[in-house]
Amino acid sequence: MESYLKKLERKLNLNLQSVALVPPETLDDCFHKLHIKDIPEVYVKHEEWMQTLIDTYIENMKEMVKWFLRENLCDECKKKIFGEKYAKI
């Protein structure tokens, strides 16, 4: 039987994959907030630390997707999504 932590990891990875299905303007909506209360107590001994770890993981995933988009989009799209400072005109 799959452990809860494996399911959690799979869910977070699926969130990253869902980014490809939505416009970049909704990037933040792709990463759902995960609250520590949603995790069974047996896996959580230090709630504050675990919540910080989860939040940091999600923020890192967002930054990774933003980096990927900045590296691979055309200048016009970069300008539209990220503003003037990322466009190479």
Number of C-alpha atoms within 10 A of each C-alpha: 3 6 7 12 12 10 11 13 11 12 13 19 14 13 18 19 13 14 18 12 9 12 10 17 10 10 16 13 13 19 19 11 11 14 12 19 10 7 15 10 11 6 12 14 9 10 15 10 12 16 16 12 12 16 16 12 13 21 13 12 17 19 12 13 17 15 11 11 16 18 12 10 13 12 16 14 16 19 17 12 18 15 11 13 9 16 17 10 8
